[in-house]
């Protein structure tokens, strides 16, 4: 296993770091960043993510919105960054806060993390316009599922199966 394969113990350490930094007067915005990165890497590895742990690239993501598929098919030169972006269905900050809550409640373990990752951590490739819609209408709202968040702004995906 890679030295950088994030474990539950690493997540506990990152949670403790968040609490210590907050206790020292550091803003949450700064204190939680390591936990966000560790949580994302842990989730990607748990879900069998392709490619490197981080950062995510459009070529590593299987789920594409209908608009992104249409743009890719109509313009084969369209590239990530200038046309598409990798979207976290549950924003990284919200996902890290859920892990931090598990830690505070004494429930941070393999089982709880597996369930959280499988229900909440999803990546999709979306267009930059879809990204603007998400930022405008659903940025600070916490949804039950990534799919609910995407539906709230009209992002559609191909049917499963």
Buried (B, 14 or more C-beta within 10 A) or exposed (E): EEEEEBBBEBBBBBBEBBEEBBEEEEEBEEBBBBBBBBBBBBBBBBBEBEEEBEEBBBEBBEBBBBBBBEBBEEEEEBEBEEBBBBBBBBBBBBBBBBBBEBBEEEEBEEEBBBEBBEEBBBBBBBBBEBBEBBEEEBEEEEBEEBBEBBBBBEBEBEEEE
